[in-house]
Amino acid sequence: MRGRIGTVALLVMLGVPGIAQRPPDPQSEVRAAERAFAKTMADRDHAAFQTFLAEDAIFLSEKAVLRGRQAVADGWKGFYEGPEAPFAWEPERVEVIESGTLAISTGPVTDTSGKRVGTFTSTWRREPDGRWRVVFDGGCPPCRCP
């Protein structure tokens, strides 16, 4: 009996699949996905940017509504041209609904000098392949409240 307990304890400590593994933390997954999404801008990698978009994604701006992965990719292509990213973003808050299938991420958008120029809000959906992808995205200028 003592040998079995020791074996189970060893397997747990070694992280054998299926034994005492921690379930994924959806909030951490979305935060990591948002950071990786933002890194595509810093890396100037438009092809990678597209992989974070749901097929039915909708991006809102002051001038237009972009509907669908290809329209969003086409609409954002200009931001990926040139050697320097025109802006950056970082998740400040991430919340996931209880089912673990939808999430919201929001945070600052900064210009090349690091000055906050806006706030983004992205809605993420866990897709059938297990990846988180953006379904809605929009932003606004920084609040000028007193």
N, C-alpha and C positions, 0 to 999 in steps of 0.2 A: 504494500500500500504506500509506504513511504517513498519508494522509487517512482511510483506513478505521479505523486504530487510534485516531486522534484522535477520530473520530466515536463509536466504541464507548466510549472513555473518557468523553466528554462525556455520552453517554446514561446511563452508569453513575452519574456524579456527579449528574445531574439526577433520578435515581431513576425512570427510565422503567419502567413495569410489566413484569415478566417478566425483567428484566435485573438480575442481581446483588442482588436484594432479600434481606434477612435473613429467615430463616424466623421465624415467631412464637415467642416464648419462653413455653411453657405456664405456667411457674411465675409469670412476671410477669402473665400474663393472669388466672390464678386469684387472685393477690394483689389485682389491680385489681378483679376481680369481687367479692371479699370486702369490699373497702373500699366499693365502690358499694352492696353489699347492706347494710352497716352504715349507710351514709349515708341509706338509706330511713328508718331509725329516727330519726336526727337531724332529717331533713326532715319527719318525721311523715307519710310518704307510703306508706300501706298498699297502695295499688294497685301502686306500684313494687316493694314488697316481694314481692308475689305473682309478679312476672315472673322472679324469681330461683329460684323453686321448680320442681323437676321435677314432672311430673304424678304420679309415683309416690313423691314425697318421704315420708320418715318422720322425724318429730322426736320425740326422747325427752326426757321430763322426769321428775322424781321422782314426779309424780302421774299421768301419762298417756302414752300413745303416740298421736301424731297421724299418721294414715295418709292420704296423698294431698294434692295441692295445696290443695284446697278446705278440708279439715279443718285443715290447718296454718294457712291464711289465717284461718279462723274462730277457731282457738285463739289466734292472736297478735293478733287485732283489738284487744283491750283494751290491749295495749302501745302502740298507735298513737293512742289517745284522749288528749286533753289536750294542753296547749301544750308541755309539756316531756317529753323522752324519759326513761323511767325507768332506762335503762341504755344503755351503749354497748359496742362491741367492736372489736377491731383485730387483724388477723392478725399473729402473731409468727413462726410457722413455716408454710411451704407446701412440700409435696412432691408431685411428679407422677410417676405410673408411666411407664415407658419408652415405652409406646404413645401417651402424651399424651392419654388418654381419661378417666382418673380421677385425682383429686387429693385431698389432705387439707390442711386449713387449721386451725390452732389458735392460740389466744392469749387474752389477758385480757378479762374482762368487768368493766366498771367502773360504779359507781353515779354519781349526779349530781354528787357531790363529787370524782370521779376515783379513789375508793378501789377497789382490786381486790376484787370480790365473787365471782368465779368464773373458770372457764376454759371456753371453748367449743371444740368440735371439729366441723368440718363436712366432709363428703365431697362433692366436686363431680364432676360428670360432664359431659364435652363432649357436647352433644346434636347430633342430625343437622343442625340449622341452624347449628352452629358455636359456639353460645353455651354458656358454662359455667353449669350450674344445680345447686343443692343437692339431693342425693338422701338423705343422712342428716345429722342434726344432733343434737347433745346437748351437755350441759354438766355441770359439777360445781362445787361450792364450792371456794374456794382451799384448797390443801393446808395443813394446820396442823402439818406435820412440824417437829421441832426443828432 
